Amino acid sequence: MRVDGVSMLPTLRHGELLALPKAEGWAHRLRLGGYHRGDLVVFKPPRTLAAEWRRDYRGVPLPWAYRPDLIKRVVGVPGDRVAMRAGRLYVNGRAVAEPRVLGYWGALCPDRASRLANTVAQAPDHTGLPETVVPPRTYFVMGDNRSPGGSLDSRSFGPVAAWDIEARAVASLWPLAARRDAVPACDGQPYPERRVRATGPLQPNVRLLVDTPR
């Protein structure tokens, strides 16, 4: 799977190629095991989310509509109570420690005042809630991008059904090396991935994505 966009910065960058164990994904769909908080998962957005049906692929028109794959982090599992307050994630009444994510965006363009920074959703047509409970066989997912409008995730469309999750991302395979730092433009314009500045020395980029720090 190829990462498209900046919704998972600083953990993942645009263009990275990821390894997905599809057999594990099918096992979870068949109720053999499940995902855990912190897992990076690839999934289809809800069918009822009209904005996520596409009729082009990278600018090339298509004669059909499809739902593109998204990748986000599992932050809530079945039974969890999830809330957002001033850009902070709360699960079961406690603030979740996210030093890397909050430190990265806090130094750039943190979102603390928007609707998405202060509410969550139960479904695409049931949004703006102070808190939601994750139903059975679903997962609440969020991008690591905490800038204004930085990630379309469960705060907008609610928990994702286990059946719509294809697999975990377990490793980044490409590029082999990358600049140490990625600095987004924070200008609110379309295609933000085109304006991320890569700075610092080159360092190895191939890595496991299990238990990635946040």
Secondary structure, 3 states (H helix, E strand, C coil): CECCCCCCCCCCCCCCEEECCHHHHHHHHCCCCCCCCCCEEEECCCCCCHHHCEEEECCEEEEEEECCCEEEEEEECCCCEEEEECCEEEECCEECCCHHHHHHHHCCCCCCCCCCCCCECCECCECCECCEECCCCEEEEECCCCCCCCCCCHHHHCCEEHHHEEEECCEEEECCEEEEEEECCCCCCCCHHHHCEEEEEEEECCEECCCCCC
